[in-house]
Every structure is written in structure tokens, then in C-alpha cells.
Amino acid sequence: MKRFLQEIPKNLEVIVSSMFLSVTVLVVVINVILRYLFQGGLFWVEEVATTCFIWSIFIGAAGAYRYKMHIGIDLITKLFSEKAQKIVSILINALMILINGYITYLSIIFTQLNRLKRTPVLDIPSMYVNMAITVGFGLITIHAIRFFILEIKGFFNQRTPDAIEGGNTP
């Protein structure tokens, strides 16, 4: 049980994303069953499913980035020699910090601008839907900072960041 509880923070993005995806699938399946059995579904399902799916996507993207599962970044790095790969990896992580940090900043502005707007069916502030962008890109920025620091340490210690980090898993 202790080991299980220690694994939760390490896999938080994956757990949260899977919970949102599970809710999405569950409410859609229930609504389909209700439509076929009772010729009418629940009016709020589409909005809940869409919101949960949005949160699942952005939190899941952060989880995928945490485990270095975005193939495009790895593909660019593999084009160079081993020494150049380390430098390119540092540059990519620096760019990821800048780009994702800027998107996080823009998403905060976007969320603030929409704080008074409400969703059409459930009448909740749409900022709760839009915050998924801020949280997802914020987490990616945090992971990019961590990767950047590990790459810098690995470059100057002449060890691979995976050896320092203990593999691809955090």
C-alpha cells in the first residue's frame, strides 16, 4: 500500500487524465443506452463529456511529455551526432520552456477574458473549461524546466540525463 501511495504523485497526470477520459466514456455510454431504451437522453451529457475530454487531452499531453513520449522532439534530436544531440536537446528544452511558457501566459489571459462567460447547458463559468489549457501547458513548462536542468547537468558531468534521472520514468 505504501508503494502504491508513493507512485501516485509520480503518475498524477496519467491518473487525472484517465479519470477525465473515464468520465467522458461513462456518460456517453449511459446516454446512448438511455436513448435506445427510453427514447431520450440526458441533456447535459454532451457538455460534461466535452469538458472532461478537453481536460483529458491537455493533462494527458503533459503526462506524455513527462515520459518523453512525444515522438517529434526525439526525432529531431536523433538526426545529429552524439555530442551534437546533447546540445540540440538542451536547445529544444530551452525552446520548449519559452514556447510552452508563452502559451501558458496566453492561456491565463484567455481564461481571464472568459471568466464571465458561462457554458450554455450547465451554466458554469467557462473559465473552468479553459483552465485545462493553462494547467496542461503549465505542467509541460514545468517538465521542460526539469528536463533542461537535467540536460545541463548531464552535459557538464558528461553523463546522459537518463542516467542522472534514472531512466525515462520520473
VMD Tcl script that builds the backbone (N, CA, C; Angstrom):
set m [mol new atoms 510]
animate dup $m
set s [atomselect $m all]
$s set {name element resname resid chain x y z} {
  {N N MET 1 A 0.826 -1.198 0.000}
  {CA C MET 1 A 0.000 0.000 0.000}
  {C C MET 1 A 0.865 1.255 0.000}
  {N N LYS 2 A 1.973 1.199 0.757}
  {CA C LYS 2 A 2.867 2.357 0.835}
  {C C LYS 2 A 3.480 2.653 -0.529}
  {N N ARG 3 A 3.882 1.600 -1.228}
  {CA C ARG 3 A 4.455 1.771 -2.574}
  {C C ARG 3 A 3.421 2.358 -3.535}
  {N N PHE 4 A 2.180 1.892 -3.411}
  {CA C PHE 4 A 1.098 2.405 -4.252}
  {C C PHE 4 A 0.910 3.902 -4.023}
  {N N LEU 5 A 0.904 4.322 -2.765}
  {CA C LEU 5 A 0.728 5.732 -2.439}
  {C C LEU 5 A 1.921 6.573 -2.901}
  {N N GLN 6 A 3.115 5.985 -2.934}
  {CA C GLN 6 A 4.296 6.703 -3.417}
  {C C GLN 6 A 4.264 6.878 -4.928}
  {N N GLU 7 A 3.592 5.984 -5.631}
  {CA C GLU 7 A 3.513 6.052 -7.088}
  {C C GLU 7 A 2.498 7.079 -7.580}
  {N N ILE 8 A 1.551 7.452 -6.755}
  {CA C ILE 8 A 0.505 8.390 -7.179}
  {C C ILE 8 A 1.082 9.721 -7.636}
  {N N PRO 9 A 1.939 10.396 -6.852}
  {CA C PRO 9 A 2.479 11.684 -7.345}
  {C C PRO 9 A 3.305 11.536 -8.623}
  {N N LYS 10 A 3.966 10.416 -8.801}
  {CA C LYS 10 A 4.778 10.197 -9.998}
  {C C LYS 10 A 3.922 10.046 -11.252}
  {N N ASN 11 A 2.715 9.572 -11.067}
  {CA C ASN 11 A 1.818 9.311 -12.200}
  {C C ASN 11 A 0.567 10.175 -12.152}
  {N N LEU 12 A 0.639 11.318 -11.500}
  {CA C LEU 12 A -0.556 12.125 -11.276}
  {C C LEU 12 A -1.233 12.556 -12.572}
  {N N GLU 13 A -0.445 12.992 -13.559}
  {CA C GLU 13 A -1.051 13.426 -14.820}
  {C C GLU 13 A -1.793 12.285 -15.499}
  {N N VAL 14 A -1.202 11.117 -15.495}
  {CA C VAL 14 A -1.821 9.962 -16.147}
  {C C VAL 14 A -3.097 9.563 -15.408}
  {N N ILE 15 A -3.060 9.589 -14.089}
  {CA C ILE 15 A -4.233 9.224 -13.285}
  {C C ILE 15 A -5.367 10.218 -13.520}
  {N N VAL 16 A -5.050 11.507 -13.445}
  {CA C VAL 16 A -6.086 12.531 -13.628}
  {C C VAL 16 A -6.651 12.481 -15.049}
  {N N SER 17 A -5.765 12.351 -16.032}
  {CA C SER 17 A -6.217 12.275 -17.424}
  {C C SER 17 A -7.107 11.059 -17.652}
  {N N SER 18 A -6.727 9.933 -17.092}
  {CA C SER 18 A -7.535 8.723 -17.269}
  {C C SER 18 A -8.875 8.830 -16.550}
  {N N MET 19 A -8.898 9.551 -15.426}
  {CA C MET 19 A -10.175 9.761 -14.737}
  {C C MET 19 A -11.117 10.604 -15.592}
  {N N PHE 20 A -10.591 11.681 -16.188}
  {CA C PHE 20 A -11.419 12.512 -17.062}
  {C C PHE 20 A -11.890 11.725 -18.284}
  {N N LEU 21 A -11.006 10.920 -18.840}
  {CA C LEU 21 A -11.395 10.112 -20.000}
  {C C LEU 21 A -12.440 9.072 -19.612}
  {N N SER 22 A -12.308 8.495 -18.432}
  {CA C SER 22 A -13.294 7.515 -17.955}
  {C C SER 22 A -14.671 8.151 -17.785}
  {N N VAL 23 A -14.706 9.358 -17.225}
  {CA C VAL 23 A -15.985 10.059 -17.068}
  {C C VAL 23 A -16.592 10.323 -18.442}
  {N N THR 24 A -15.746 10.750 -19.395}
  {CA C THR 24 A -16.228 11.015 -20.754}
  {C C THR 24 A -16.898 9.780 -21.336}
  {N N VAL 25 A -16.215 8.665 -21.285}
  {CA C VAL 25 A -16.742 7.420 -21.854}
  {C C VAL 25 A -17.992 6.976 -21.095}
  {N N LEU 26 A -17.953 7.056 -19.778}
  {CA C LEU 26 A -19.076 6.603 -18.960}
  {C C LEU 26 A -20.356 7.384 -19.260}
  {N N VAL 27 A -20.278 8.709 -19.284}
  {CA C VAL 27 A -21.508 9.490 -19.506}
  {C C VAL 27 A -22.028 9.332 -20.930}
  {N N VAL 28 A -21.125 9.177 -21.886}
  {CA C VAL 28 A -21.571 8.981 -23.269}
  {C C VAL 28 A -22.252 7.619 -23.416}
  {N N VAL 29 A -21.682 6.580 -22.838}
  {CA C VAL 29 A -22.282 5.243 -22.919}
  {C C VAL 29 A -23.636 5.229 -22.216}
  {N N ILE 30 A -23.724 5.832 -21.038}
  {CA C ILE 30 A -25.002 5.889 -20.320}
  {C C ILE 30 A -26.040 6.627 -21.156}
  {N N ASN 31 A -25.634 7.708 -21.790}
  {CA C ASN 31 A -26.584 8.475 -22.597}
  {C C ASN 31 A -27.054 7.691 -23.822}
  {N N VAL 32 A -26.149 6.945 -24.438}
  {CA C VAL 32 A -26.539 6.118 -25.588}
  {C C VAL 32 A -27.532 5.049 -25.151}
  {N N ILE 33 A -27.272 4.413 -24.029}
  {CA C ILE 33 A -28.190 3.385 -23.517}
  {C C ILE 33 A -29.556 3.999 -23.207}
  {N N LEU 34 A -29.557 5.168 -22.567}
  {CA C LEU 34 A -30.820 5.832 -22.250}
  {C C LEU 34 A -31.595 6.204 -23.506}
  {N N ARG 35 A -30.880 6.625 -24.548}
  {CA C ARG 35 A -31.557 6.982 -25.793}
  {C C ARG 35 A -32.229 5.773 -26.436}
  {N N TYR 36 A -31.542 4.625 -26.411}
  {CA C TYR 36 A -32.118 3.437 -27.038}
  {C C TYR 36 A -33.218 2.804 -26.194}
  {N N LEU 37 A -33.069 2.830 -24.880}
  {CA C LEU 37 A -34.078 2.195 -24.020}
  {C C LEU 37 A -35.289 3.087 -23.759}
  {N N PHE 38 A -35.061 4.379 -23.589}
  {CA C PHE 38 A -36.141 5.283 -23.187}
  {C C PHE 38 A -36.429 6.376 -24.209}
  {N N GLN 39 A -35.825 6.279 -25.371}
  {CA C GLN 39 A -36.002 7.242 -26.459}
  {C C GLN 39 A -35.727 8.697 -26.025}
  {N N GLY 40 A -34.827 8.866 -25.098}
  {CA C GLY 40 A -34.435 10.208 -24.662}
  {C C GLY 40 A -33.225 10.121 -23.754}
  {N N GLY 41 A -32.310 11.029 -23.948}
  {CA C GLY 41 A -31.101 11.016 -23.129}
  {C C GLY 41 A -31.072 12.187 -22.172}
  {N N LEU 42 A -29.958 12.329 -21.522}
  {CA C LEU 42 A -29.739 13.429 -20.585}
  {C C LEU 42 A -29.240 14.648 -21.360}
  {N N PHE 43 A -29.758 15.787 -21.068}
  {CA C PHE 43 A -29.440 16.994 -21.835}
  {C C PHE 43 A -28.029 17.526 -21.573}
  {N N TRP 44 A -27.449 17.210 -20.444}
  {CA C TRP 44 A -26.163 17.777 -20.050}
  {C C TRP 44 A -24.957 16.929 -20.427}
  {N N VAL 45 A -25.174 15.751 -20.963}
  {CA C VAL 45 A -24.079 14.804 -21.209}
  {C C VAL 45 A -23.046 15.346 -22.195}
  {N N GLU 46 A -23.503 15.966 -23.266}
  {CA C GLU 46 A -22.564 16.448 -24.281}
  {C C GLU 46 A -21.585 17.470 -23.703}
  {N N GLU 47 A -22.086 18.366 -22.883}
  {CA C GLU 47 A -21.221 19.396 -22.295}
  {C C GLU 47 A -20.237 18.795 -21.290}
  {N N VAL 48 A -20.698 17.882 -20.471}
  {CA C VAL 48 A -19.819 17.220 -19.499}
  {C C VAL 48 A -18.773 16.386 -20.224}
  {N N ALA 49 A -19.182 15.631 -21.232}
  {CA C ALA 49 A -18.258 14.795 -21.986}
  {C C ALA 49 A -17.205 15.648 -22.704}
  {N N THR 50 A -17.631 16.757 -23.290}
  {CA C THR 50 A -16.691 17.637 -23.992}
  {C C THR 50 A -15.691 18.249 -23.022}
  {N N THR 51 A -16.183 18.731 -21.881}
  {CA C THR 51 A -15.304 19.335 -20.876}
  {C C THR 51 A -14.299 18.319 -20.341}
  {N N CYS 52 A -14.774 17.150 -19.995}
  {CA C CYS 52 A -13.871 16.107 -19.481}
  {C C CYS 52 A -12.857 15.685 -20.535}
  {N N PHE 53 A -13.283 15.621 -21.785}
  {CA C PHE 53 A -12.369 15.240 -22.864}
  {C C PHE 53 A -11.287 16.299 -23.050}
  {N N ILE 54 A -11.661 17.570 -22.970}
  {CA C ILE 54 A -10.684 18.657 -23.086}
  {C C ILE 54 A -9.648 18.549 -21.971}
  {N N TRP 55 A -10.112 18.345 -20.743}
  {CA C TRP 55 A -9.176 18.208 -19.627}
  {C C TRP 55 A -8.289 16.968 -19.810}
  {N N SER 56 A -8.872 15.897 -20.291}
  {CA C SER 56 A -8.096 14.675 -20.517}
  {C C SER 56 A -6.983 14.906 -21.537}
  {N N ILE 57 A -7.285 15.632 -22.591}
  {CA C ILE 57 A -6.299 15.891 -23.644}
  {C C ILE 57 A -5.127 16.701 -23.108}
  {N N PHE 58 A -5.414 17.817 -22.440}
  {CA C PHE 58 A -4.330 18.699 -22.005}
  {C C PHE 58 A -3.513 18.112 -20.857}
  {N N ILE 59 A -4.157 17.450 -19.915}
  {CA C ILE 59 A -3.410 16.799 -18.833}
  {C C ILE 59 A -2.654 15.592 -19.389}
  {N N GLY 60 A -3.270 14.869 -20.312}
  {CA C GLY 60 A -2.608 13.722 -20.947}
  {C C GLY 60 A -1.387 14.144 -21.757}
  {N N ALA 61 A -1.474 15.292 -22.423}
  {CA C ALA 61 A -0.320 15.803 -23.172}
  {C C ALA 61 A 0.842 16.101 -22.238}
  {N N ALA 62 A 0.532 16.642 -21.058}
  {CA C ALA 62 A 1.584 16.906 -20.065}
  {C C ALA 62 A 2.187 15.589 -19.563}
  {N N GLY 63 A 1.332 14.598 -19.345}
  {CA C GLY 63 A 1.833 13.289 -18.921}
  {C C GLY 63 A 2.706 12.640 -19.982}
  {N N ALA 64 A 2.294 12.757 -21.234}
  {CA C ALA 64 A 3.097 12.199 -22.329}
  {C C ALA 64 A 4.441 12.917 -22.433}
  {N N TYR 65 A 4.432 14.226 -22.248}
  {CA C TYR 65 A 5.692 14.967 -22.293}
  {C C TYR 65 A 6.589 14.581 -21.119}
  {N N ARG 66 A 5.998 14.364 -19.974}
  {CA C ARG 66 A 6.778 13.975 -18.789}
  {C C ARG 66 A 7.544 12.673 -19.038}
  {N N TYR 67 A 6.910 11.747 -19.750}
  {CA C TYR 67 A 7.547 10.460 -20.035}
  {C C TYR 67 A 8.260 10.444 -21.384}
  {N N LYS 68 A 8.437 11.620 -21.973}
  {CA C LYS 68 A 9.144 11.788 -23.245}
  {C C LYS 68 A 8.545 10.912 -24.340}
  {N N MET 69 A 7.232 10.953 -24.442}
  {CA C MET 69 A 6.535 10.130 -25.418}
  {C C MET 69 A 6.127 10.898 -26.665}
  {N N HIS 70 A 6.487 12.186 -26.754}
  {CA C HIS 70 A 6.212 12.965 -27.961}
  {C C HIS 70 A 7.311 12.679 -28.969}
  {N N ILE 71 A 6.987 11.952 -29.997}
  {CA C ILE 71 A 7.971 11.431 -30.935}
  {C C ILE 71 A 8.688 12.517 -31.721}
  {N N GLY 72 A 8.047 13.617 -32.007}
  {CA C GLY 72 A 8.644 14.669 -32.828}
  {C C GLY 72 A 9.903 15.250 -32.234}
  {N N ILE 73 A 9.946 15.437 -30.943}
  {CA C ILE 73 A 11.111 16.008 -30.281}
  {C C ILE 73 A 12.283 15.029 -30.357}
  {N N ASP 74 A 12.004 13.781 -30.104}
  {CA C ASP 74 A 13.040 12.760 -30.167}
  {C C ASP 74 A 13.576 12.609 -31.589}
  {N N LEU 75 A 12.721 12.727 -32.565}
  {CA C LEU 75 A 13.100 12.574 -33.968}
  {C C LEU 75 A 14.117 13.638 -34.376}
  {N N ILE 76 A 13.899 14.880 -33.964}
  {CA C ILE 76 A 14.817 15.959 -34.304}
  {C C ILE 76 A 16.193 15.717 -33.685}
  {N N THR 77 A 16.214 15.303 -32.442}
  {CA C THR 77 A 17.475 15.083 -31.740}
  {C C THR 77 A 18.294 13.960 -32.366}
  {N N LYS 78 A 17.656 12.909 -32.831}
  {CA C LYS 78 A 18.357 11.740 -33.377}
  {C C LYS 78 A 19.034 12.010 -34.724}
  {N N LEU 79 A 18.791 13.159 -35.332}
  {CA C LEU 79 A 19.391 13.485 -36.622}
  {C C LEU 79 A 20.868 13.879 -36.513}
  {N N PHE 80 A 21.347 14.140 -35.303}
  {CA C PHE 80 A 22.697 14.666 -35.109}
  {C C PHE 80 A 23.606 13.638 -34.445}
  {N N SER 81 A 24.927 13.952 -34.432}
  {CA C SER 81 A 25.901 13.096 -33.750}
  {C C SER 81 A 25.634 13.127 -32.249}
  {N N GLU 82 A 26.280 12.210 -31.520}
  {CA C GLU 82 A 26.012 12.083 -30.084}
  {C C GLU 82 A 26.325 13.370 -29.319}
  {N N LYS 83 A 27.437 14.001 -29.617}
  {CA C LYS 83 A 27.809 15.253 -28.942}
  {C C LYS 83 A 26.831 16.365 -29.312}
  {N N ALA 84 A 26.491 16.445 -30.586}
  {CA C ALA 84 A 25.550 17.473 -31.036}
  {C C ALA 84 A 24.143 17.203 -30.501}
  {N N GLN 85 A 23.814 15.926 -30.286}
  {CA C GLN 85 A 22.499 15.582 -29.745}
  {C C GLN 85 A 22.280 16.219 -28.382}
  {N N LYS 86 A 23.325 16.246 -27.561}
  {CA C LYS 86 A 23.211 16.843 -26.228}
  {C C LYS 86 A 22.942 18.335 -26.328}
  {N N ILE 87 A 23.633 19.001 -27.236}
  {CA C ILE 87 A 23.444 20.445 -27.410}
  {C C ILE 87 A 22.059 20.731 -27.997}
  {N N VAL 88 A 21.672 19.954 -29.005}
  {CA C VAL 88 A 20.352 20.128 -29.622}
  {C C VAL 88 A 19.256 19.866 -28.597}
  {N N SER 89 A 19.447 18.864 -27.760}
  {CA C SER 89 A 18.460 18.549 -26.734}
  {C C SER 89 A 18.315 19.700 -25.738}
  {N N ILE 90 A 19.434 20.315 -25.371}
  {CA C ILE 90 A 19.394 21.478 -24.472}
  {C C ILE 90 A 18.645 22.624 -25.145}
  {N N LEU 91 A 18.935 22.865 -26.430}
  {CA C LEU 91 A 18.258 23.939 -27.161}
  {C C LEU 91 A 16.757 23.672 -27.306}
  {N N ILE 92 A 16.409 22.421 -27.583}
  {CA C ILE 92 A 14.991 22.063 -27.713}
  {C C ILE 92 A 14.272 22.282 -26.392}
  {N N ASN 93 A 14.909 21.875 -25.286}
  {CA C ASN 93 A 14.278 22.079 -23.983}
  {C C ASN 93 A 14.138 23.561 -23.663}
  {N N ALA 94 A 15.125 24.370 -24.040}
  {CA C ALA 94 A 15.025 25.820 -23.831}
  {C C ALA 94 A 13.872 26.391 -24.655}
  {N N LEU 95 A 13.747 25.938 -25.901}
  {CA C LEU 95 A 12.631 26.383 -26.736}
  {C C LEU 95 A 11.290 25.925 -26.173}
  {N N MET 96 A 11.248 24.718 -25.660}
  {CA C MET 96 A 10.013 24.208 -25.057}
  {C C MET 96 A 9.609 25.051 -23.853}
  {N N ILE 97 A 10.584 25.481 -23.064}
  {CA C ILE 97 A 10.281 26.351 -21.926}
  {C C ILE 97 A 9.686 27.662 -22.421}
  {N N LEU 98 A 10.328 28.262 -23.418}
  {CA C LEU 98 A 9.850 29.545 -23.941}
  {C C LEU 98 A 8.467 29.432 -24.582}
  {N N ILE 99 A 8.308 28.473 -25.463}
  {CA C ILE 99 A 7.049 28.333 -26.200}
  {C C ILE 99 A 5.902 27.954 -25.272}
  {N N ASN 100 A 6.113 26.930 -24.461}
  {CA C ASN 100 A 5.036 26.487 -23.574}
  {C C ASN 100 A 4.770 27.485 -22.458}
  {N N GLY 101 A 5.811 28.160 -21.999}
  {CA C GLY 101 A 5.610 29.224 -21.018}
  {C C GLY 101 A 4.775 30.353 -21.595}
  {N N TYR 102 A 5.043 30.700 -22.851}
  {CA C TYR 102 A 4.274 31.758 -23.507}
  {C C TYR 102 A 2.826 31.331 -23.726}
  {N N ILE 103 A 2.621 30.082 -24.127}
  {CA C ILE 103 A 1.254 29.582 -24.297}
  {C C ILE 103 A 0.530 29.563 -22.951}
  {N N THR 104 A 1.232 29.199 -21.883}
  {CA C THR 104 A 0.636 29.233 -20.547}
  {C C THR 104 A 0.204 30.655 -20.198}
  {N N TYR 105 A 1.080 31.611 -20.466}
  {CA C TYR 105 A 0.777 33.020 -20.216}
  {C C TYR 105 A -0.453 33.461 -21.018}
  {N N LEU 106 A -0.476 33.126 -22.313}
  {CA C LEU 106 A -1.623 33.490 -23.148}
  {C C LEU 106 A -2.916 32.817 -22.678}
  {N N SER 107 A -2.798 31.579 -22.213}
  {CA C SER 107 A -3.994 30.872 -21.754}
  {C C SER 107 A -4.536 31.477 -20.460}
  {N N ILE 108 A -3.662 32.029 -19.641}
  {CA C ILE 108 A -4.122 32.730 -18.435}
  {C C ILE 108 A -4.935 33.963 -18.836}
  {N N ILE 109 A -4.428 34.705 -19.810}
  {CA C ILE 109 A -5.156 35.874 -20.311}
  {C C ILE 109 A -6.491 35.457 -20.912}
  {N N PHE 110 A -6.467 34.395 -21.731}
  {CA C PHE 110 A -7.680 33.887 -22.368}
  {C C PHE 110 A -8.715 33.477 -21.319}
  {N N THR 111 A -8.257 32.780 -20.285}
  {CA C THR 111 A -9.159 32.332 -19.230}
  {C C THR 111 A -9.748 33.522 -18.477}
  {N N GLN 112 A -8.912 34.511 -18.200}
  {CA C GLN 112 A -9.405 35.705 -17.505}
  {C C GLN 112 A -10.432 36.467 -18.350}
  {N N LEU 113 A -10.194 36.542 -19.645}
  {CA C LEU 113 A -11.144 37.232 -20.530}
  {C C LEU 113 A -12.493 36.522 -20.595}
  {N N ASN 114 A -12.491 35.231 -20.377}
  {CA C ASN 114 A -13.721 34.439 -20.453}
  {C C ASN 114 A -14.313 34.096 -19.086}
  {N N ARG 115 A -13.851 34.762 -18.047}
  {CA C ARG 115 A -14.312 34.398 -16.703}
  {C C ARG 115 A -15.801 34.683 -16.486}
  {N N LEU 116 A -16.345 35.621 -17.216}
  {CA C LEU 116 A -17.766 35.947 -17.062}
  {C C LEU 116 A -18.659 35.143 -17.996}
  {N N LYS 117 A -18.070 34.550 -19.013}
  {CA C LYS 117 A -18.838 33.735 -19.962}
  {C C LYS 117 A -19.240 32.428 -19.276}
  {N N ARG 118 A -20.434 31.965 -19.565}
  {CA C ARG 118 A -20.935 30.743 -18.936}
  {C C ARG 118 A -21.254 29.703 -20.002}
  {N N THR 119 A -21.177 28.448 -19.612}
  {CA C THR 119 A -21.485 27.371 -20.551}
  {C C THR 119 A -22.991 27.347 -20.811}
  {N N PRO 120 A -23.390 26.930 -22.007}
  {CA C PRO 120 A -24.808 27.040 -22.373}
  {C C PRO 120 A -25.757 26.118 -21.608}
  {N N VAL 121 A -25.334 24.920 -21.280}
  {CA C VAL 121 A -26.265 23.967 -20.681}
  {C C VAL 121 A -26.172 23.954 -19.157}
  {N N LEU 122 A -24.984 23.777 -18.632}
  {CA C LEU 122 A -24.812 23.672 -17.180}
  {C C LEU 122 A -24.705 25.026 -16.491}
  {N N ASP 123 A -24.489 26.080 -17.267}
  {CA C ASP 123 A -24.395 27.442 -16.757}
  {C C ASP 123 A -23.287 27.589 -15.703}
  {N N ILE 124 A -22.151 26.929 -15.961}
  {CA C ILE 124 A -20.980 27.120 -15.102}
  {C C ILE 124 A -20.009 28.046 -15.832}
  {N N PRO 125 A -19.149 28.753 -15.107}
  {CA C PRO 125 A -18.190 29.630 -15.792}
  {C C PRO 125 A -17.313 28.833 -16.758}
  {N N SER 126 A -17.185 29.323 -17.973}
  {CA C SER 126 A -16.393 28.604 -18.977}
  {C C SER 126 A -14.906 28.666 -18.664}
  {N N MET 127 A -14.521 29.486 -17.701}
  {CA C MET 127 A -13.111 29.523 -17.314}
  {C C MET 127 A -12.659 28.169 -16.757}
  {N N TYR 128 A -13.584 27.382 -16.202}
  {CA C TYR 128 A -13.220 26.061 -15.689}
  {C C TYR 128 A -12.877 25.100 -16.834}
  {N N VAL 129 A -13.473 25.316 -17.968}
  {CA C VAL 129 A -13.123 24.529 -19.151}
  {C C VAL 129 A -11.799 25.032 -19.716}
  {N N ASN 130 A -11.653 26.348 -19.811}
  {CA C ASN 130 A -10.457 26.948 -20.398}
  {C C ASN 130 A -9.205 26.758 -19.539}
  {N N MET 131 A -9.388 26.551 -18.243}
  {CA C MET 131 A -8.232 26.352 -17.359}
  {C C MET 131 A -7.463 25.084 -17.706}
  {N N ALA 132 A -8.067 24.183 -18.432}
  {CA C ALA 132 A -7.369 22.963 -18.851}
  {C C ALA 132 A -6.140 23.318 -19.685}
  {N N ILE 133 A -6.252 24.353 -20.500}
  {CA C ILE 133 A -5.126 24.789 -21.330}
  {C C ILE 133 A -3.996 25.285 -20.439}
  {N N THR 134 A -4.337 26.114 -19.456}
  {CA C THR 134 A -3.336 26.667 -18.546}
  {C C THR 134 A -2.651 25.565 -17.749}
  {N N VAL 135 A -3.433 24.659 -17.205}
  {CA C VAL 135 A -2.866 23.576 -16.395}
  {C C VAL 135 A -1.994 22.665 -17.262}
  {N N GLY 136 A -2.490 22.272 -18.424}
  {CA C GLY 136 A -1.728 21.370 -19.297}
  {C C GLY 136 A -0.411 21.976 -19.747}
  {N N PHE 137 A -0.453 23.189 -20.293}
  {CA C PHE 137 A 0.782 23.811 -20.761}
  {C C PHE 137 A 1.670 24.248 -19.600}
  {N N GLY 138 A 1.072 24.578 -18.458}
  {CA C GLY 138 A 1.871 24.886 -17.277}
  {C C GLY 138 A 2.679 23.679 -16.823}
  {N N LEU 139 A 2.037 22.517 -16.821}
  {CA C LEU 139 A 2.748 21.284 -16.444}
  {C C LEU 139 A 3.844 20.942 -17.453}
  {N N ILE 140 A 3.553 21.135 -18.729}
  {CA C ILE 140 A 4.578 20.879 -19.750}
  {C C ILE 140 A 5.759 21.819 -19.547}
  {N N THR 141 A 5.497 23.075 -19.211}
  {CA C THR 141 A 6.569 24.036 -18.954}
  {C C THR 141 A 7.412 23.594 -17.756}
  {N N ILE 142 A 6.764 23.151 -16.697}
  {CA C ILE 142 A 7.487 22.677 -15.512}
  {C C ILE 142 A 8.365 21.484 -15.861}
  {N N HIS 143 A 7.828 20.548 -16.635}
  {CA C HIS 143 A 8.620 19.381 -17.039}
  {C C HIS 143 A 9.775 19.798 -17.952}
  {N N ALA 144 A 9.535 20.764 -18.830}
  {CA C ALA 144 A 10.599 21.244 -19.719}
  {C C ALA 144 A 11.722 21.889 -18.909}
  {N N ILE 145 A 11.385 22.631 -17.873}
  {CA C ILE 145 A 12.404 23.228 -16.996}
  {C C ILE 145 A 13.210 22.124 -16.322}
  {N N ARG 146 A 12.519 21.100 -15.836}
  {CA C ARG 146 A 13.215 19.974 -15.187}
  {C C ARG 146 A 14.140 19.259 -16.167}
  {N N PHE 147 A 13.646 19.005 -17.394}
  {CA C PHE 147 A 14.480 18.358 -18.403}
  {C C PHE 147 A 15.677 19.227 -18.776}
  {N N PHE 148 A 15.447 20.529 -18.876}
  {CA C PHE 148 A 16.522 21.456 -19.213}
  {C C PHE 148 A 17.629 21.401 -18.155}
  {N N ILE 149 A 17.243 21.435 -16.899}
  {CA C ILE 149 A 18.223 21.371 -15.803}
  {C C ILE 149 A 18.974 20.047 -15.836}
  {N N LEU 150 A 18.254 18.957 -16.055}
  {CA C LEU 150 A 18.904 17.640 -16.128}
  {C C LEU 150 A 19.861 17.555 -17.319}
  {N N GLU 151 A 19.464 18.138 -18.462}
  {CA C GLU 151 A 20.332 18.125 -19.651}
  {C C GLU 151 A 21.600 18.938 -19.414}
  {N N ILE 152 A 21.472 20.084 -18.781}
  {CA C ILE 152 A 22.635 20.921 -18.470}
  {C C ILE 152 A 23.573 20.180 -17.525}
  {N N LYS 153 A 23.017 19.599 -16.471}
  {CA C LYS 153 A 23.841 18.827 -15.526}
  {C C LYS 153 A 24.518 17.662 -16.239}
  {N N GLY 154 A 23.779 16.973 -17.090}
  {CA C GLY 154 A 24.336 15.841 -17.833}
  {C C GLY 154 A 25.414 16.265 -18.811}
  {N N PHE 155 A 25.247 17.433 -19.415}
  {CA C PHE 155 A 26.236 17.932 -20.368}
  {C C PHE 155 A 27.559 18.239 -19.670}
  {N N PHE 156 A 27.493 18.861 -18.521}
  {CA C PHE 156 A 28.717 19.223 -17.809}
  {C C PHE 156 A 29.305 18.065 -17.015}
  {N N ASN 157 A 28.507 17.092 -16.656}
  {CA C ASN 157 A 29.006 15.899 -15.967}
  {C C ASN 157 A 29.403 14.804 -16.938}
  {N N GLN 158 A 29.096 15.015 -18.233}
  {CA C GLN 158 A 29.381 14.054 -19.302}
  {C C GLN 158 A 28.706 12.705 -19.056}
  {N N ARG 159 A 27.562 12.755 -18.398}
  {CA C ARG 159 A 26.730 11.568 -18.248}
  {C C ARG 159 A 25.419 11.858 -18.937}
  {N N THR 160 A 24.726 10.811 -19.330}
  {CA C THR 160 A 23.449 11.018 -20.014}
  {C C THR 160 A 22.402 11.447 -18.997}
  {N N PRO 161 A 21.459 12.307 -19.399}
  {CA C PRO 161 A 20.398 12.724 -18.487}
  {C C PRO 161 A 19.553 11.557 -17.994}
  {N N ASP 162 A 19.390 10.518 -18.826}
  {CA C ASP 162 A 18.610 9.363 -18.388}
  {C C ASP 162 A 19.299 8.647 -17.233}
  {N N ALA 163 A 20.643 8.634 -17.248}
  {CA C ALA 163 A 21.374 8.009 -16.154}
  {C C ALA 163 A 21.228 8.835 -14.881}
  {N N ILE 164 A 21.214 10.154 -15.046}
  {CA C ILE 164 A 21.050 11.037 -13.888}
  {C C ILE 164 A 19.639 10.920 -13.347}
  {N N GLU 165 A 18.691 10.909 -14.260}
  {CA C GLU 165 A 17.280 10.908 -13.888}
  {C C GLU 165 A 16.820 9.516 -13.454}
  {N N GLY 166 A 17.531 8.500 -13.868}
  {CA C GLY 166 A 17.127 7.137 -13.524}
  {C C GLY 166 A 16.220 6.526 -14.568}
  {N N GLY 167 A 16.431 6.886 -15.822}
  {CA C GLY 167 A 15.610 6.357 -16.906}
  {C C GLY 167 A 14.572 7.360 -17.336}
  {N N ASN 168 A 13.652 6.916 -18.184}
  {CA C ASN 168 A 12.606 7.800 -18.709}
  {C C ASN 168 A 11.506 8.067 -17.714}
  {N N THR 169 A 11.400 7.243 -16.696}
  {CA C THR 169 A 10.337 7.475 -15.719}
  {C C THR 169 A 10.846 8.411 -14.643}
  {N N PRO 170 A 10.010 9.352 -14.216}
  {CA C PRO 170 A 10.427 10.299 -13.186}
  {C C PRO 170 A 10.542 9.671 -11.829}
}
mol reanalyze $m
mol bondsrecalc $m
mol representation Tube
mol addrep $m
